[in-house]
Amino acid sequence: MLNDSGGYAAMEALALVQGVLARVRVGATSSADLVVALTVLREVREELAGWEPELIAAAREQRVSWAALAPALGVTSRQAAERRYLRLRPSDTGERTGEDRVRAQRDKRAGDRAVAAWARDNAAVLRRLAGQVSSARGLSPHAQHHVDQVSQALAEDDPASLLPPLADTHTHLKATHAGLAAQVQSLTDQATRIRHTTQVMRSGSPPAAEH
Protein backbone atom coordinates (compact mmCIF):
# COMPACT_ATOMS: atom_id res chain seq x y z
CA MET A 1 0.00 0.00 0.00
CA LEU A 2 1.44 3.37 -1.06
CA ASN A 3 1.21 6.55 0.98
CA ASP A 4 0.14 9.93 -0.41
CA SER A 5 3.60 10.67 -1.80
CA GLY A 6 3.77 7.40 -3.72
CA GLY A 7 5.94 5.53 -1.22
CA TYR A 8 5.26 2.79 1.30
CA ALA A 9 4.21 3.52 4.88
CA ALA A 10 7.06 2.60 7.22
CA MET A 11 5.45 -0.45 8.83
CA GLU A 12 4.22 -1.80 5.51
CA ALA A 13 7.63 -1.22 3.96
CA LEU A 14 9.37 -3.17 6.72
CA ALA A 15 6.83 -5.98 6.38
CA LEU A 16 7.49 -6.10 2.63
CA VAL A 17 11.26 -6.28 3.12
CA GLN A 18 10.91 -8.94 5.82
CA GLY A 19 8.68 -10.98 3.53
CA VAL A 20 11.24 -10.87 0.74
CA LEU A 21 14.01 -11.82 3.16
CA ALA A 22 11.97 -14.79 4.35
CA ARG A 23 11.59 -15.97 0.76
CA VAL A 24 15.31 -15.40 0.10
CA ARG A 25 16.18 -17.71 2.97
CA VAL A 26 14.15 -20.55 1.50
CA GLY A 27 15.22 -19.87 -2.06
CA ALA A 28 11.78 -18.74 -3.23
CA THR A 29 12.29 -15.18 -4.42
CA SER A 30 12.69 -13.47 -7.77
CA SER A 31 15.04 -10.77 -9.01
CA ALA A 32 12.06 -8.40 -9.30
CA ASP A 33 11.21 -9.00 -5.61
CA LEU A 34 14.79 -8.22 -4.63
CA VAL A 35 14.88 -4.98 -6.59
CA VAL A 36 11.58 -3.86 -5.05
CA ALA A 37 12.76 -4.76 -1.53
CA LEU A 38 16.04 -2.89 -1.97
CA THR A 39 14.22 0.16 -3.33
CA VAL A 40 11.76 0.17 -0.45
CA LEU A 41 14.58 -0.35 2.06
CA ARG A 42 16.38 2.70 0.67
CA GLU A 43 13.21 4.78 1.03
CA VAL A 44 12.75 3.65 4.62
CA ARG A 45 16.38 4.40 5.41
CA GLU A 46 16.06 7.92 4.01
CA GLU A 47 12.87 8.52 5.97
CA LEU A 48 14.40 7.27 9.21
CA ALA A 49 17.45 9.47 8.63
CA GLY A 50 15.14 12.48 8.66
CA TRP A 51 13.25 11.38 11.76
CA GLU A 52 16.23 11.08 14.07
CA PRO A 53 17.53 14.68 13.95
CA GLU A 54 13.97 15.97 14.19
CA LEU A 55 13.35 13.94 17.35
CA ILE A 56 16.71 14.96 18.83
CA ALA A 57 15.95 18.63 18.17
CA ALA A 58 12.55 18.25 19.84
CA ALA A 59 14.18 16.60 22.87
CA ARG A 60 16.73 19.40 23.14
CA GLU A 61 13.94 22.00 22.95
CA GLN A 62 12.43 20.27 25.98
CA ARG A 63 15.82 20.57 27.75
CA VAL A 64 16.78 16.89 27.57
CA SER A 65 20.54 16.86 28.16
CA TRP A 66 23.04 15.40 25.71
CA ALA A 67 24.12 13.01 28.48
CA ALA A 68 20.55 11.69 28.74
CA LEU A 69 20.28 11.36 24.96
CA ALA A 70 23.58 9.49 24.56
CA PRO A 71 22.33 5.97 25.49
CA ALA A 72 19.17 6.44 23.43
CA LEU A 73 21.38 7.22 20.41
CA GLY A 74 23.69 4.29 21.08
CA VAL A 75 26.75 6.38 21.98
CA THR A 76 28.71 6.64 25.20
CA SER A 77 29.16 10.36 25.85
CA ARG A 78 27.39 13.68 25.57
CA GLN A 79 30.02 14.80 23.05
CA ALA A 80 29.32 11.80 20.84
CA ALA A 81 25.56 12.42 21.07
CA GLU A 82 25.90 16.01 19.96
CA ARG A 83 28.33 15.02 17.24
CA ARG A 84 25.82 12.47 15.90
CA TYR A 85 23.10 15.12 15.79
CA LEU A 86 25.33 17.59 13.96
CA ARG A 87 26.24 14.94 11.41
CA LEU A 88 22.60 14.03 10.77
CA ARG A 89 20.75 17.33 10.77
CA PRO A 90 20.26 19.32 7.55
CA SER A 91 22.73 22.16 7.18
CA ASP A 92 21.39 25.70 7.40
CA THR A 93 24.80 27.30 6.79
CA GLY A 94 25.96 25.57 3.60
CA GLU A 95 28.17 22.74 4.89
CA ARG A 96 28.08 19.80 2.51
CA THR A 97 28.70 16.88 4.87
CA GLY A 98 28.05 15.86 8.46
CA GLU A 99 31.72 16.17 9.30
CA ASP A 100 31.70 19.69 7.86
CA ARG A 101 28.79 20.57 10.15
CA VAL A 102 30.60 19.18 13.20
CA ARG A 103 33.72 21.14 12.31
CA ALA A 104 31.76 24.33 11.64
CA GLN A 105 29.98 24.06 15.00
CA ARG A 106 33.24 23.51 16.83
CA ASP A 107 34.87 26.42 15.01
CA LYS A 108 31.93 28.65 15.97
CA ARG A 109 32.23 27.67 19.62
CA ALA A 110 35.97 28.32 19.58
CA GLY A 111 35.30 31.75 18.09
CA ASP A 112 32.64 32.45 20.72
CA ARG A 113 35.05 31.45 23.50
CA ALA A 114 37.77 33.71 22.10
CA VAL A 115 35.39 36.67 21.91
CA ALA A 116 34.13 36.00 25.44
CA ALA A 117 37.70 35.94 26.76
CA TRP A 118 38.45 39.20 24.94
CA ALA A 119 35.30 40.76 26.41
CA ARG A 120 36.33 39.77 29.93
CA ASP A 121 39.80 41.23 29.37
CA ASN A 122 38.20 44.47 28.19
CA ALA A 123 35.28 44.52 30.60
CA ALA A 124 35.93 48.09 31.75
CA VAL A 125 35.89 49.43 28.17
CA LEU A 126 32.74 47.52 27.31
CA ARG A 127 30.90 48.59 30.44
CA ARG A 128 31.90 52.21 29.99
CA LEU A 129 30.61 52.26 26.43
CA ALA A 130 27.46 50.42 27.46
CA GLY A 131 26.89 53.03 30.17
CA GLN A 132 27.24 55.82 27.62
CA VAL A 133 24.82 54.11 25.25
CA SER A 134 22.34 53.57 28.07
CA SER A 135 22.45 57.29 28.86
CA ALA A 136 21.74 58.38 25.27
CA ARG A 137 18.74 60.67 24.98
CA GLY A 138 16.48 61.91 22.19
CA LEU A 139 15.94 58.46 20.69
CA SER A 140 12.93 57.11 18.87
CA PRO A 141 10.86 54.50 20.76
CA HIS A 142 12.32 51.74 18.56
CA ALA A 143 15.89 52.90 19.19
CA GLN A 144 15.16 53.29 22.90
CA HIS A 145 14.06 49.66 23.03
CA HIS A 146 17.49 48.54 21.79
CA VAL A 147 19.26 50.87 24.23
CA ASP A 148 17.17 49.42 27.05
CA GLN A 149 18.48 45.97 26.09
CA VAL A 150 22.01 47.26 26.72
CA SER A 151 20.93 48.60 30.13
CA GLN A 152 19.57 45.17 31.05
CA ALA A 153 22.79 43.46 29.92
CA LEU A 154 24.80 45.81 32.15
CA ALA A 155 23.23 44.10 35.15
CA GLU A 156 24.71 40.73 34.14
CA ASP A 157 28.05 39.51 35.44
CA ASP A 158 29.53 38.39 32.11
CA PRO A 159 30.70 41.36 30.00
CA ALA A 160 30.39 39.22 26.86
CA SER A 161 26.61 39.51 27.23
CA LEU A 162 26.97 43.21 26.33
CA LEU A 163 28.24 42.53 22.82
CA PRO A 164 25.01 41.48 21.03
CA PRO A 165 22.80 44.27 22.39
CA LEU A 166 25.53 46.85 21.84
CA ALA A 167 25.93 45.74 18.22
CA ASP A 168 22.16 46.04 17.74
CA THR A 169 22.21 49.71 18.74
CA HIS A 170 24.62 50.79 15.98
CA THR A 171 22.03 51.42 13.28
CA HIS A 172 19.72 53.24 15.69
CA LEU A 173 22.43 55.55 17.05
CA LYS A 174 23.94 56.70 13.76
CA ALA A 175 21.48 59.50 13.08
CA THR A 176 21.53 61.15 16.51
CA HIS A 177 24.70 59.88 18.22
CA ALA A 178 27.25 59.31 15.49
CA GLY A 179 30.21 59.23 17.87
CA LEU A 180 28.70 56.50 20.01
CA ALA A 181 27.68 54.57 16.91
CA ALA A 182 31.27 54.69 15.65
CA GLN A 183 32.59 53.34 18.97
CA VAL A 184 30.03 50.54 18.92
CA GLN A 185 31.01 49.65 15.35
CA SER A 186 34.69 49.62 16.27
CA LEU A 187 34.13 47.16 19.11
CA THR A 188 31.85 45.00 16.98
CA ASP A 189 34.44 44.88 14.20
CA GLN A 190 37.14 43.91 16.68
CA ALA A 191 35.03 41.06 18.05
CA THR A 192 34.31 39.88 14.50
CA ARG A 193 38.03 39.86 13.66
CA ILE A 194 38.84 37.86 16.78
CA ARG A 195 36.15 35.30 15.97
CA HIS A 196 37.27 35.04 12.34
CA THR A 197 40.96 34.73 13.22
CA THR A 198 40.23 31.98 15.74
CA GLN A 199 38.21 30.01 13.22
CA VAL A 200 40.86 30.43 10.52
CA MET A 201 43.57 29.23 12.91
CA ARG A 202 41.51 26.12 13.69
CA SER A 203 40.98 25.37 10.01
CA GLY A 204 44.64 25.85 9.19
CA SER A 205 43.87 28.24 6.33
CA PRO A 206 45.57 31.64 6.07
CA PRO A 207 43.22 34.57 6.74
CA ALA A 208 42.07 36.52 3.73
CA ALA A 209 43.85 39.81 3.14
CA GLU A 210 41.89 42.82 4.36
CA HIS A 211 41.27 45.65 1.92
PESUL-V466683 format. One record per residue. RES is the residue in one small letter. NEAR is the number of other ideal C-beta (glycine too) atoms within 8 Angstrom. Layout:
RES & NEAR
RES & NEAR
//
This chain:
m & 5
l & 5
n & 8
d & 3
s & 4
g & 5
g & 9
y & 12
a & 8
a & 9
m & 6
e & 9
a & 14
l & 9
a & 8
l & 12
v & 12
q & 8
g & 8
v & 13
l & 9
a & 8
r & 10
v & 9
r & 6
v & 6
g & 5
a & 4
t & 8
s & 5
s & 5
a & 6
d & 10
l & 11
v & 8
v & 10
a & 12
l & 8
t & 8
v & 12
l & 10
r & 8
e & 11
v & 13
r & 8
e & 8
e & 10
l & 9
a & 8
g & 8
w & 8
e & 10
p & 11
e & 8
l & 8
i & 13
a & 10
a & 8
a & 9
r & 10
e & 6
q & 6
r & 5
v & 7
s & 7
w & 9
a & 8
a & 8
l & 14
a & 13
p & 7
a & 6
l & 11
g & 4
v & 9
t & 4
s & 8
r & 10
q & 7
a & 11
a & 14
e & 9
r & 9
r & 10
y & 12
l & 11
r & 10
l & 10
r & 10
p & 4
s & 9
d & 3
t & 5
g & 4
e & 9
r & 5
t & 6
g & 8
e & 7
d & 10
r & 13
v & 11
r & 10
a & 10
q & 9
r & 9
d & 12
k & 9
r & 8
a & 11
g & 13
d & 9
r & 9
a & 12
v & 13
a & 10
a & 8
w & 11
a & 15
r & 10
d & 6
n & 9
a & 9
a & 6
v & 8
l & 14
r & 11
r & 8
l & 13
a & 14
g & 9
q & 10
v & 14
s & 10
s & 6
a & 12
r & 4
g & 4
l & 11
s & 6
p & 6
h & 7
a & 12
q & 9
h & 8
h & 12
v & 14
d & 8
q & 11
v & 15
s & 10
q & 9
a & 13
l & 11
a & 5
e & 8
d & 2
d & 8
p & 10
a & 9
s & 9
l & 15
l & 13
p & 8
p & 13
l & 17
a & 9
d & 10
t & 16
h & 12
t & 7
h & 13
l & 16
k & 9
a & 5
t & 9
h & 8
a & 9
g & 6
l & 12
a & 13
a & 8
q & 10
v & 15
q & 9
s & 8
l & 13
t & 12
d & 8
q & 9
a & 12
t & 8
r & 8
i & 12
r & 12
h & 10
t & 10
t & 13
q & 12
v & 10
m & 7
r & 9
s & 8
g & 4
s & 5
p & 4
p & 7
a & 4
a & 4
e & 3
h & 2
//
